[in-house]
Amino acid sequence: MSKVEDFEELRPLLFSIAYRILGSVGEAEDAVQETWLRFDASSTRPMSTKAFLSAAVTRVSIDVLRSARVRREEYVGPWFPEPLLSDPYEDPARSAELADSVSMAALLLLERLSPLERSVFVLREVFGFGFGEVAEAVGRSEAACRQLVVRARRHMEAGRPRFAADRRARQELAQRFFDALKDGDVGALRELLAADVQLVGDGGGRAPQLARAVVGAENVARVLGTVFPLLSRVDVTFEPREVNGQPGAIFRDRDGSVLHTLTLDVLDGRVQAVRTVLNPDKLGHLGPVADAWAVHREVKRARRRVD
């Protein structure tokens, strides 16, 4: 195989590694491109192309993440990963684990880790690389990598549990949720929400969003049941889609441009969290992005007419 063929065969894996380390579609694509440039510039062919490229994309991602940490500390409001509609790397035997590792909840837990811990955890726990390969990728000894994995596991396990809901049951609950949302049925929404459910939005100061997280089934149901009927009055629609391996939806304005995404964390037959990504900088890879401020102004006018 040529270098290009070798690389293209492994591109889905490389992107999936980079996205889990970075939580950004754009940065992951850039990391993959930089990896290709390094591979193309190499005068010798490695014994294992997969090991070489995986190590290269990991090193690039670690460097990007270290610089991104400074920007994220200055980020306005809650920071969420860029929404991912489909993971290009497929492994039917481990599809459930891979989907779990790319969920919003898992990626937010990964944010608690140092760049090295995060990278070692992704390579070892998500993609099953041997400790020798992991050590080569991050430039540490195998013993040090084992310690990094132990620390990373401890941090991850201290967070929320994995979402073990049956896929079909989860999708059925999501369908009921979106039916109730479309109808503005506060009572039906309330029945689907966990008692301590949270509604949180990531606008990054670039889009209108809630001033703070909304907590509790009653409060979240009322906000959702009130806001969507107003959005529908200004021709906002949504299409249920799997987002980051979870039930979700893409909201669009009347021209079909992307307004925001929404994802549901489902556990024990209830929605535990509702997360929306409104920051236009995080939506461009999904298509043309709507003017959220213009939609917001229309909604305010629609609300005044209702009142």
PAZAPA-4460 file (N, C-alpha, C; in steps of 0.05 Angstrom, whole numbers, plus 32768, in hexadecimal, padded with zeros to 4 digits):
% residues 307
    n_x    n_y    n_z   ca_x   ca_y   ca_z    c_x    c_y    c_z   seq   type   mol
   8011   7FE8   8000   8000   8000   8000   8012   8019   8000     1      M     A
   8008   802E   7FF3   8016   8047   7FF3   8013   8055   800E     2      S     A
   8023   806A   8013   8020   8079   802C   8004   8084   802E     3      K     A
   7FFA   808F   8018   7FDF   809B   8019   7FCA   8086   8020     4      V     A
   7FCC   806F   8014   7FB9   8059   801A   7FBB   8050   8037     5      E     A
   7FD4   804D   8040   7FD8   8046   805D   7FCA   805A   806F     6      D     A
   7FCF   8074   8069   7FC5   8089   807A   7FA6   808A   8079     7      F     A
   7F9B   8089   8061   7F7E   808B   805F   7F70   8074   806D     8      E     A
   7F7C   805D   806C   7F70   8046   807A   7F6E   804B   8098     9      E     A
   7F82   8059   80A3   7F83   805E   80C0   7F77   8078   80C8    10      L     A
   7F6F   8089   80B5   7F65   80A4   80BB   7F4D   80A3   80D0    11      R     A
   7F3A   8090   80CC   7F24   8090   80E0   7F2D   808C   80FD    12      P     A
   7F41   8079   8100   7F4C   8074   811B   7F5A   808D   8125    13      L     A
   7F6A   809A   8114   7F79   80B1   811D   7F67   80C8   8125    14      L     A
   7F52   80CD   8116   7F3E   80E2   811D   7F31   80DB   8138    15      F     A
   7F2A   80C2   813C   7F1B   80BA   8154   7F2D   80BD   816D    16      S     A
   7F47   80B7   816A   7F59   80BB   8180   7F5B   80D9   8186    17      I     A
   7F60   80E9   8171   7F64   8106   8175   7F4B   8113   8181    18      A     A
   7F33   810B   8177   7F1B   8118   8181   7F16   8112   819F    19      Y     A
   7F1C   80FA   81A7   7F18   80F3   81C4   7F2D   8101   81D5    20      R     A
   7F44   8107   81CB   7F58   8116   81DA   7F51   8134   81DB    21      I     A
   7F47   813E   81C4   7F43   815B   81C2   7F26   8165   81C6    22      L     A
   7F12   8154   81C0   7EF7   815D   81C3   7EEF   8171   81AE    23      G     A
   7EFD   8173   8198   7EF8   8186   8183   7EFB   8179   8168    24      S     A
   7EE6   817C   8158   7EE7   8170   813D   7EFD   817E   812C    25      V     A
   7EFC   8199   812C   7F10   81A8   811C   7F2C   81A2   8124    26      G     A
   7F32   81A3   813F   7F4D   819E   8148   7F55   8181   8143    27      E     A
   7F43   816E   8144   7F49   8152   813E   7F50   814F   8121    28      A     A
   7F41   815C   810F   7F47   815B   80F2   7F62   8168   80ED    29      E     A
   7F69   817E   80FA   7F83   818A   80F7   7F99   8178   8100    30      D     A
   7F95   816A   8117   7FA9   8158   8121   7FAE   8141   810E    31      A     A
   7F99   8137   8102   7F9C   8122   80EE   7FAC   812C   80D6    32      V     A
   7FA6   8144   80CD   7FB5   814F   80B6   7FD2   8153   80BD    33      Q     A
   7FD8   815D   80D5   7FF4   8160   80DD   8002   8145   80DE    34      E     A
   7FF4   8130   80E7   7FFF   8115   80E8   8006   810C   80CC    35      T     A
   7FF5   8111   80B8   7FFB   810A   809D   8014   8118   8093    36      W     A
   8017   8132   8099   802F   8140   8091   8048   8134   809C    37      L     A
   8047   812C   80B5   805E   811F   80C2   8064   8104   80B6    38      R     A
   8050   80F5   80B0   8053   80DB   80A3   805E   80DE   8087    39      F     A
   8053   80F1   8078   805C   80F5   805D   8079   80FE   805B    40      D     A
   8081   810E   8070   809D   8118   8070   80B1   8103   807A    41      A     A
   80A8   80EE   8086   80BA   80D9   8090   80C7   80CA   8078    42      S     A
   80E1   80C6   807A   80F0   80B9   8064   80EF   809B   8066    43      S     A
   80E7   8090   807C   80E6   8073   8080   80C9   806A   8086    44      T     A
   80C3   8052   807F   80A8   8047   8085   80AA   8038   80A0    45      R     A
   8099   803F   80B3   809A   8032   80CD   8093   8014   80CC    46      P     A
   809B   8005   80DF   8094   7FE8   80E0   8076   7FE5   80E3    47      M     A
   806A   7FF6   80F4   804D   7FF6   80F8   8043   8012   80F2    48      S     A
   8035   8014   80DB   802A   802F   80D3   8015   8037   80E8    49      T     A
   8005   8025   80F2   7FF0   802B   8105   7FFD   8037   811F    50      K     A
   8012   802A   8129   801F   8033   8141   802C   804E   813D    51      A     A
   8039   8052   8126   8046   806B   8120   8032   8082   811E    52      F     A
   801C   807E   810F   8009   8093   810B   7FF9   8099   8125    53      L     A
   7FF2   8084   8134   7FE4   8088   814D   7FF5   8098   8161    54      S     A
   800F   8092   8161   8021   80A0   8173   8023   80BE   816A    55      A     A
   8025   80C1   8150   8028   80DD   8146   800F   80EE   814B    56      A     A
   7FF7   80E3   8146   7FDF   80F3   814B   7FDB   80F8   8168    57      V     A
   7FE4   80E5   8179   7FE2   80E9   8196   7FF4   8100   819F    58      T     A
   800D   8100   8195   801F   8116   819D   8015   8131   8194    59      R     A
   800B   8132   817B   8000   814B   8171   7FE9   8154   8182    60      V     A
   7FD7   8142   8189   7FBF   8148   8199   7FC7   8152   81B5    61      S     A
   7FDB   8146   81C1   7FE4   814E   81DB   7FED   816B   81DA    62      I     A
   7FFD   8172   81C6   8007   818E   81C3   7FEF   81A1   81BF    63      D     A
   7FDC   819A   81AF   7FC5   81AB   81AA   7FB5   81AE   81C4    64      V     A
   7FB1   8198   81D2   7FA1   8199   81EB   7FAD   81AB   8200    65      L     A
   7FC8   81AA   8202   7FD5   81BA   8216   7FD1   81D8   8210    66      R     A
   7FD1   81E0   81F7   7FCC   81FC   81F1   7FAE   8202   81F3    67      S     A
   7F9D   81EF   81ED   7F80   81F3   81EF   7F77   81F7   820B    68      A     A
   7F85   81EB   821E   7F7D   81ED   823A   7F7C   820A   8243    69      R     A
   7F8F   821A   8239   7F90   8237   8241   7F76   8244   8237    70      V     A
   7F6F   823F   821D   7F57   824B   8212   7F3E   8242   8221    71      R     A
   7F3D   8228   8229   7F25   821E   8236   7F22   822A   8252    72      R     A
   7F38   8231   825F   7F36   823E   8279   7F29   8259   8277    73      E     A
   7F2B   8266   825F   7F20   8280   825B   7F05   827F   824D    74      E     A
   7EFB   8267   8249   7EE2   8264   823A   7ECA   826F   8249    75      Y     A
   7EB8   827B   823B   7EA0   8287   8247   7E8B   8272   824C    76      V     A
   7E85   826C   8265   7E70   8258   826B   7E7A   823C   8268    77      G     A
   7E68   8228   826A   7E6F   820C   8268   7E7C   8206   824D    78      P     A
   7E90   81F4   824E   7E9D   81EB   8235   7E94   81CE   822F    79      W     A
   7E8A   81C9   8217   7E83   81AE   820E   7E93   81A8   81F6    80      F     A
   7E98   818E   81F0   7EA5   8186   81D8   7E95   818E   81BF    81      P     A
   7EA2   8190   81A8   7E94   8194   8190   7E83   817B   8189    82      E     A
   7E6A   817F   8182   7E59   8167   817D   7E63   8157   8165    83      P     A
   7E62   813D   8169   7E6A   812A   8154   7E53   8118   814D    84      L     A
   7E4B   8119   8133   7E34   8109   812B   7E3B   80EC   8127    85      L     A
   7E52   80E6   811C   7E5A   80CA   8118   7E78   80C7   811B    86      S     A
   7E7F   80B2   8129   7E9B   80AB   812E   7EA5   809B   8116    87      D     A
   7EB9   80A5   8107   7EC1   8096   80EF   7ECF   807B   80F4    88      P     A
   7ED9   8077   810D   7EE6   805E   8113   7ED1   804A   811D    89      Y     A
   7ED0   8033   8110   7EBC   801F   8117   7EC9   8005   8120    90      E     A
   7EBF   7FFA   8135   7EC8   7FDF   813E   7EAF   7FD2   814A    91      D     A
   7EA1   7FC2   8139   7E87   7FB6   8142   7E89   7FA8   815C    92      P     A
   7E9F   7F9C   8163   7EA2   7F8D   817C   7EA2   7F9F   8194    93      A     A
   7EA9   7FB9   8190   7EAC   7FCB   81A6   7E9C   7FE5   81A1    94      R     A
   7E87   7FE3   8191   7E78   7FFB   818A   7E6C   8009   81A2    95      S     A
   7E62   7FFA   81B5   7E56   8007   81CD   7E6B   8016   81DD    96      A     A
   7E82   800A   81E1   7E97   8017   81F0   7EA1   8030   81E2    97      E     A
   7EA4   802F   81C7   7EAD   8046   81B8   7E99   805C   81B9    98      L     A
   7E7F   8055   81B8   7E6A   806A   81B9   7E6A   8077   81D5    99      A     A
   7E6E   8067   81EA   7E6F   8072   8205   7E86   8085   8208   100      D     A
   7E9D   807E   81FC   7EB5   808F   8200   7EB4   80A9   81F2   101      S     A
   7EA1   80AC   81DF   7E9F   80C5   81D0   7E87   80D5   81D9   102      V     A
   7E78   80CC   81ED   7E61   80DA   81F8   7E6A   80F5   8204   103      S     A
   7E58   8108   8205   7E5E   8121   8212   7E67   811D   822F   104      M     A
   7E5A   810C   823D   7E60   8107   8259   7E7D   80FD   825C   105      A     A
   7E84   80E9   824B   7E9F   80DE   824D   7EB4   80F2   8246   106      A     A
   7EAF   8102   8231   7EC3   8116   8228   7EC6   812C   823D   107      L     A
   7EB1   8132   824B   7EB3   8146   8261   7EC3   813B   8278   108      L     A
   7EC0   8121   827E   7ED0   8114   8292   7EEE   8114   828A   109      L     A
   7EF3   810F   8271   7F0F   8110   8267   7F1B   812B   826A   110      L     A
   7F0B   8140   826B   7F15   815B   826E   7F23   815E   828A   111      E     A
   7F1C   814D   829D   7F28   814E   82B7   7F44   8144   82B8   112      R     A
   7F4C   8136   82A3   7F66   8129   82A3   7F7B   813C   8297   113      L     A
   7F94   8138   829E   7FAA   8146   8291   7FAC   813C   8275   114      S     A
   7FB9   814B   8263   7FBC   8142   8247   7FC9   8126   8245   115      P     A
   7FDD   8121   8256   7FEA   8106   8255   7FD7   80F1   825E   116      L     A
   7FC9   80F5   8275   7FB6   80E2   827F   7FA0   80DC   826A   117      E     A
   7F96   80F2   825F   7F81   80EF   824B   7F8A   80DE   8233   118      R     A
   7FA2   80E4   8229   7FAC   80D6   8211   7FB1   80B8   8217   119      S     A
   7FBD   80B3   822E   7FC2   8097   8235   7FA8   8088   823A   120      V     A
   7F95   8095   8246   7F7B   8088   824B   7F6D   8081   8231   121      F     A
   7F6D   8094   821E   7F60   8090   8204   7F6E   8079   81F5   122      V     A
   7F88   8079   81F4   7F96   8064   81E5   7F92   8049   81F1   123      L     A
   7F95   8047   820C   7F94   802E   8219   7F78   8024   821E   124      R     A
   7F67   8035   822A   7F4C   802C   8233   7F37   802C   821D   125      E     A
   7F3A   803F   820A   7F26   8040   81F5   7F2E   8030   81DD   126      V     A
   7F47   8032   81D4   7F50   8025   81BC   7F61   800C   81C0   127      F     A
   7F67   8006   81D9   7F74   7FEC   81DF   7F91   7FE9   81D6   128      G     A
   7F9F   8000   81D4   7FBC   7FFE   81CD   7FCB   7FF1   81E4   129      F     A
   7FE0   7FE2   81DD   7FF2   7FD7   81F2   8002   7FEC   8200   130      G     A
   800B   7FE7   8218   801A   7FFB   8227   8033   8003   8219   131      F     A
   803F   7FF1   820A   8057   7FF8   81FB   8051   800D   81E6   132      G     A
   803B   800A   81D7   8033   801D   81C3   802B   8038   81D0   133      E     A
   801D   8036   81E7   8015   804F   81F5   802E   805E   81FE   134      V     A
   8041   8050   8209   8059   805D   8212   8068   806B   81FC   135      A     A
   8069   805D   81E5   8077   8069   81CD   8068   8082   81C4   136      E     A
   804E   8081   81C5   803E   8098   81BC   8041   80B1   81CD   137      A     A
   8042   80AD   81E7   8043   80C5   81F9   805F   80CB   8204   138      V     A
   8073   80BA   81FD   808E   80C0   8205   8093   80BB   8222   139      G     A
   8086   80A8   822E   808A   80A1   824A   8090   8083   824C   140      R     A
   8099   807A   8263   809F   805D   8267   8084   804E   826A   141      S     A
   8086   8034   8266   806D   8024   8269   8063   8026   8286   142      E     A
   8076   8026   8299   806E   8028   82B5   8060   8042   82BB   143      A     A
   806A   8058   82AF   805D   8072   82B3   8042   8072   82A6   144      A     A
   803F   8065   828F   8025   8064   8282   8011   8054   8292   145      C     A
   801A   803F   829F   8008   802F   82B0   7FFD   8040   82C7   146      R     A
   800F   8050   82D2   8007   8062   82E8   7FF3   8077   82DE   147      Q     A
   7FF8   8082   82C6   7FE6   8096   82BA   7FCB   808A   82B6   148      L     A
   7FC9   8071   82AC   7FB0   8064   82A8   7FA1   8061   82C2   149      V     A
   7FAF   8058   82D7   7FA2   8054   82F1   7F96   806F   82FB   150      V     A
   7FA5   8084   82F8   7F9B   809E   8301   7F84   80A7   82F0   151      R     A
   7F86   80A3   82D6   7F70   80AB   82C4   7F56   809B   82CB   152      A     A
   7F59   8081   82CF   7F42   8071   82D6   7F35   807B   82EF   153      R     A
   7F45   8082   8303   7F3B   808C   831C   7F2A   80A5   8319   154      R     A
   7F35   80B8   8308   7F26   80D1   8303   7F0C   80CB   82F4   155      H     A
   7F0D   80B9   82E1   7EF6   80B3   82D1   7EE0   80A5   82E2   156      M     A
   7EE9   8093   82F2   7ED6   8084   8303   7ECA   8095   8319   157      E     A
   7ED8   80AB   8320   7ECD   80BE   8334   7EB6   80CF   8328   158      A     A
   7EB4   80CF   830E   7E9F   80DF   8301   7E86   80CE   82FE   159      G     A
   7E75   80D6   82EC   7E5C   80C8   82E9   7E60   80AC   82DD   160      R     A
   7E4E   809A   82E4   7E50   807F   82D9   7E4B   807E   82BB   161      P     A
   7E54   8069   82AF   7E4F   8065   8292   7E31   8062   828E   162      R     A
   7E29   806B   8276   7E0C   806A   826F   7E06   804E   8265   163      F     A
   7DFB   803D   8276   7DF7   8021   826F   7DDB   801B   8265   164      A     A
   7DCC   8030   825E   7DB0   802B   8255   7DB0   801B   823B   165      A     A
   7D9D   8009   8239   7D9A   7FFA   8220   7D96   800D   8209   166      D     A
   7DA3   8008   81F3   7DA2   801B   81DC   7D85   801F   81D3   167      R     A
   7D76   800A   81D0   7D5A   800D   81C7   7D49   801C   81DB   168      R     A
   7D4D   8016   81F5   7D3D   8024   820A   7D45   8041   820A   169      A     A
   7D5E   8047   8206   7D68   8063   8206   7D5B   8072   81EF   170      R     A
   7D5B   8065   81D7   7D4F   8073   81C0   7D31   8077   81C3   171      Q     A
   7D24   8063   81CF   7D07   8066   81D4   7D01   807E   81E7   172      E     A
   7D11   8080   81FC   7D0E   8096   820F   7D13   80B1   8201   173      L     A
   7D28   80B1   81F0   7D2F   80CA   81E1   7D18   80D1   81CE   174      A     A
   7D0B   80BE   81C1   7CF5   80C4   81B0   7CDE   80D0   81BF   175      Q     A
   7CD8   80C6   81D7   7CC3   80D1   81E8   7CCB   80EE   81F0   176      R     A
   7CE4   80F2   81F6   7CEE   810C   81FE   7CE9   8120   81E8   177      F     A
   7CF1   8119   81CF   7CEF   812C   81B9   7CD1   8130   81B1   178      F     A
   7CC1   811C   81B4   7CA4   811F   81AF   7C98   8133   81C3   179      D     A
   7CA0   8130   81DC   7C96   8143   81F0   7CA1   815F   81EC   180      A     A
   7CBA   8161   81E3   7CC6   817B   81DE   7CB7   8189   81C7   181      L     A
   7CB1   817A   81B2   7CA4   8185   819B   7C88   818F   81A3   182      K     A
   7C7B   8181   81B5   7C60   8189   81BE   7C60   819E   81D4   183      D     A
   7C78   81A4   81DF   7C7A   81B6   81F6   7C6C   81AB   820E   184      G     A
   7C6C   8190   8211   7C5E   8183   8227   7C6F   8181   8240   185      D     A
   7C6C   8194   8251   7C7C   8196   8269   7C79   817D   827B   186      V     A
   7C61   8174   827E   7C5C   815C   828F   7C6A   8143   8284   187      G     A
   7C68   813F   826A   7C75   8128   825E   7C94   812A   8260   188      A     A
   7C9E   8142   825D   7CBB   8146   8260   7CC4   8140   827C   189      L     A
   7CB5   814A   828F   7CBB   8146   82AC   7CBE   8129   82B2   190      R     A
   7CAC   8118   82A7   7CAC   80FB   82AD   7CC5   80ED   82A3   191      E     A
   7CD2   80F9   828F   7CEA   80ED   8282   7D04   80F6   828E   192      L     A
   7D03   810A   82A0   7D1B   8116   82AB   7D22   810B   82C6   193      L     A
   7D3C   8107   82CB   7D45   8100   82E6   7D40   8117   82F9   194      A     A
   7D3D   8112   8313   7D36   8127   8326   7D4C   813D   8326   195      A     A
   7D65   8135   8322   7D7B   8149   8324   7D86   814F   8308   196      D     A
   7D75   814C   82F3   7D7E   8151   82D8   7D89   816E   82D5   197      V     A
   7D9C   8172   82C3   7DA7   818C   82BD   7DA4   8193   82A0   198      Q     A
   7D9D   81AC   829A   7D9D   81B6   827F   7DB3   81CB   827D   199      L     A
   7DC7   81C6   826C   7DDE   81D7   826A   7DE4   81DD   824D   200      V     A
   7DEC   81F6   8247   7DF3   81FE   822C   7E0F   8209   822A   201      G     A
   7E1B   8204   8213   7E36   820F   820D   7E33   8222   81F6   202      D     A
   7E34   823C   81FC   7E32   8251   81E8   7E4D   825F   81E4   203      G     A
   7E5F   825C   81F8   7E79   8268   81F6   7E79   8286   81F3   204      G     A
   7E63   8293   81FB   7E61   82B0   81F8   7E5B   82B8   81DC   205      G     A
   7E57   82A5   81CA   7E53   82AA   81AE   7E36   82A5   81A5   206      R     A
   7E25   829D   81B8   7E09   8298   81B2   7DF9   829C   81CB   207      A     A
   7DDF   82A2   81C8   7DCE   82A5   81E0   7DCC   828A   81EE   208      P     A
   7DCD   828A   8209   7DCB   8272   8218   7DC0   8278   8233   209      Q     A
   7DB9   8263   8242   7DB0   8267   825D   7DC6   8272   826E   210      L     A
   7DBF   8284   8281   7DD3   8290   8292   7DE1   827C   82A3   211      A     A
   7DD3   8266   82AB   7DDF   8251   82BB   7DD0   8237   82B6   212      R     A
   7DDB   8221   82C0   7DCE   8207   82BC   7DB3   8207   82CA   213      A     A
   7D9F   81FA   82BD   7D85   81F6   82C9   7D85   81DA   82D5   214      V     A
   7D7D   81D8   82EE   7D7F   81BF   82FD   7D63   81B7   8307   215      V     A
   7D5D   819D   8306   7D44   8192   8311   7D30   818D   82FB   216      G     A
   7D21   8177   82FE   7D0E   816E   82E9   7CF9   8183   82E4   217      A     A
   7CEE   818F   82F8   7CD9   81A3   82F4   7CE3   81BB   82E5   218      E     A
   7CFA   81C6   82ED   7D05   81DE   82E0   7D0D   81D8   82C3   219      N     A
   7D1B   81C2   82BF   7D24   81BB   82A4   7D0C   81B6   8291   220      V     A
   7CF8   81A8   829B   7CE0   81A3   828B   7CD2   81BD   8283   221      A     A
   7CD0   81CF   8296   7CC3   81E8   8290   7CD3   81F9   827B   222      R     A
   7CED   81FA   827E   7CFD   8209   826B   7CFB   81FD   824F   223      V     A
   7CFE   81E2   824D   7CFC   81D5   8233   7CE0   81D7   8227   224      L     A
   7CCC   81D3   8238   7CB1   81D4   822F   7CA7   81F0   8227   225      G     A
   7CB5   8204   8230   7CAF   8220   8229   7CBE   8229   8211   226      T     A
   7CD8   8222   8210   7CE9   822D   81FB   7CE3   8221   81E0   227      V     A
   7CDF   8207   81DE   7CDD   81FC   81C3   7CC4   8206   81B4   228      F     A
   7CAC   8208   81C1   7C95   8213   81B3   7C9B   822F   81A8   229      P     A
   7CAB   823F   81B7   7CB3   8259   81AD   7CC6   8256   8195   230      L     A
   7CD8   8244   8196   7CEA   823F   817F   7CDB   8236   8167   231      L     A
   7CC7   8225   816B   7CB8   821C   8154   7CA8   8232   8147   232      S     A
   7CA1   8246   8157   7C92   825D   814C   7CA3   826D   8138   233      R     A
   7CBE   826B   813B   7CCF   8279   8128   7CDC   8265   8115   234      V     A
   7CCE   824E   8111   7CD5   823A   80FD   7CEF   822B   8103   235      D     A
   7CF7   8229   811D   7D0D   8218   8124   7D03   81FB   8125   236      V     A
   7D12   81E9   8119   7D0B   81CD   8119   7D22   81BD   8124   237      T     A
   7D1D   81A4   812B   7D34   8193   8133   7D31   8177   8127   238      F     A
   7D47   816A   8123   7D48   814F   8119   7D57   813D   812D   239      E     A
   7D49   8129   8138   7D57   8118   814B   7D6F   810A   813C   240      P     A
   7D86   810B   8149   7D9E   80FE   813E   7DAE   80F3   8155   241      R     A
   7DBE   80DF   8150   7DD1   80D7   8165   7DE8   80EA   8164   242      E     A
   7DEE   80F6   817B   7E04   8109   817E   7E17   80FF   8193   243      V     A
   7E31   80FC   818C   7E44   80F1   819F   7E3B   80D6   81AA   244      N     A
   7E30   80C6   8199   7E27   80AB   81A2   7E0F   80AB   81B4   245      G     A
   7E02   80C2   81B8   7DEB   80C4   81CA   7DD3   80CD   81BB   246      Q     A
   7DBB   80C9   81C6   7DA3   80D5   81B9   7DA6   80F3   81B9   247      P     A
   7D9F   80FF   81A3   7DA2   811C   81A1   7D92   8127   818A   248      G     A
   7D97   8140   8183   7D89   814D   816E   7D99   8165   8164   249      A     A
   7D94   816C   814A   7D9F   8184   813F   7D88   8197   813A   250      I     A
   7D8A   81AF   8145   7D75   81C4   8142   7D7E   81D7   812B   251      F     A
   7D6A   81DE   811A   7D70   81EE   8102   7D5C   8206   8101   252      R     A
   7D66   821B   80F5   7D54   8232   80F0   7D43   822D   80D7   253      D     A
   7D33   8240   80CF   7D21   823D   80B9   7D30   8238   809E   254      R     A
   7D49   8240   809D   7D59   823C   8084   7D68   8221   8085   255      D     A
   7D65   8212   809A   7D73   81F9   809C   7D8F   81FA   80A8   256      G     A
   7D98   8212   80B0   7DB2   8216   80BC   7DB2   820B   80D9   257      S     A
   7DC9   8202   80E3   7DCB   81F6   80FD   7DCA   820B   8113   258      V     A
   7DB7   8209   8125   7DB4   821B   813B   7DC3   8211   8154   259      L     A
   7DBE   81F8   815A   7DCD   81EB   8170   7DC8   81CD   8170   260      H     A
   7DD8   81BF   8180   7DD3   81A2   8183   7DCA   819D   81A0   261      T     A
   7DBE   8187   81A4   7DB5   817F   81BF   7DBB   8161   81C3   262      L     A
   7DC5   815A   81DA   7DCA   813E   81E1   7DBD   8137   81FC   263      T     A
   7DB5   811E   81FE   7DA9   8114   8217   7DBB   80FF   8224   264      L     A
   7DC0   8102   823E   7DCD   80ED   824D   7DB6   80DD   8259   265      D     A
   7DB5   80C3   8254   7D9F   80B2   825D   7DAB   809C   826F   266      V     A
   7D9F   8099   8287   7DA7   8084   829A   7D8F   807D   82AB   267      L     A
   7D8C   8064   82B0   7D76   805A   82C2   7D5A   8064   82B9   268      D     A
   7D56   8065   829F   7D3C   806B   8294   7D34   8089   8296   269      G     A
   7D48   809A   829B   7D42   80B6   829D   7D58   80C6   828F   270      R     A
   7D51   80DF   8287   7D65   80F1   827B   7D73   80FE   8293   271      V     A
   7D8E   80FA   8294   7D9E   8105   82AA   7DA8   8121   82A4   272      Q     A
   7DAD   8127   828A   7DB8   8141   8283   7DAF   8147   8266   273      A     A
   7DAA   8161   8261   7DA4   816B   8246   7DBA   8180   8240   274      V     A
   7DCA   817A   822B   7DE0   818D   8225   7DDC   8198   8209   275      R     A
   7DDF   81B2   8206   7DDC   81BE   81EC   7DF6   81CC   81E5   276      T     A
   7DFE   81CB   81CC   7E16   81D9   81C2   7E0B   81EF   81AF   277      V     A
   7E0F   8208   81B6   7E05   821F   81A7   7E1B   822F   819B   278      L     A
   7E33   822C   81A4   7E4A   823C   819B   7E4E   8237   817D   279      N     A
   7E4A   824B   816C   7E4C   8247   814F   7E67   823D   8146   280      P     A
   7E7C   8243   8156   7E97   8239   814F   7E99   821B   8150   281      D     A
   7E86   820E   815F   7E87   81F1   8162   7E74   81E3   8150   282      K     A
   7E66   81F1   813E   7E51   81E5   812E   7E56   81E5   8110   283      L     A
   7E6B   81F3   8108   7E70   81F7   80EB   7E74   81DD   80DC   284      G     A
   7E7F   81C8   80E9   7E83   81AF   80DB   7E69   81A0   80D5   285      H     A
   7E53   81AA   80E1   7E39   819D   80DC   7E2A   81A9   80C5   286      L     A
   7E34   81C0   80BA   7E26   81CE   80A4   7E24   81EB   80AA   287      G     A
   7E16   81FA   8099   7E13   8217   809D   7E07   821C   80B9   288      P     A
   7E11   8231   80C7   7E09   8236   80E2   7DF5   824E   80E3   289      V     A
   7DE0   824B   80F3   7DCC   825F   80F5   7DD6   8277   8105   290      A     A
   7DC9   828E   8102   7DCE   82A5   8112   7DBD   82A3   812C   291      D     A
   7DC9   8298   8141   7DB9   8292   8159   7DAE   82AB   8166   292      A     A
   7DBD   82C2   8163   7DB3   82DB   816F   7D9A   82E4   8161   293      W     A
   7D99   82E1   8146   7D81   82E9   8137   7D69   82D8   813F   294      A     A
   7D6E   82BE   8142   7D58   82AC   814B   7D4F   82B4   8167   295      V     A
   7D62   82BB   8178   7D5B   82C3   8194   7D49   82DC   8194   296      H     A
   7D4F   82EF   8182   7D3F   8307   8181   7D23   8300   8177   297      R     A
   7D21   82EE   8164   7D07   82E5   815A   7CF7   82D8   8170   298      E     A
   7D04   82C7   8180   7CF7   82B9   8196   7CEC   82CD   81AA   299      V     A
   7CFC   82E2   81B0   7CF3   82F6   81C4   7CDA   8304   81B9   300      K     A
   7CD9   830A   819F   7CC2   8317   8194   7CAA   8304   8195   301      R     A
   7CAF   82EA   8190   7C99   82D7   8191   7C8E   82D4   81AD   302      A     A
   7CA0   82D6   81C1   7C98   82D4   81DD   7C86   82EB   81E5   303      R     A
   7C8E   8303   81DC   7C7E   831B   81E2   7C62   8319   81D6   304      R     A
   7C60   830D   81BE   7C45   830A   81B2   7C34   82F6   81C2   305      R     A
   7C41   82E1   81CC   7C33   82CD   81DC   7C29   82DA   81F6   306      V     A
   7C3B   82E9   8203   7C34   82F6   821D   7C1E   830B   8218   307      D     A
***
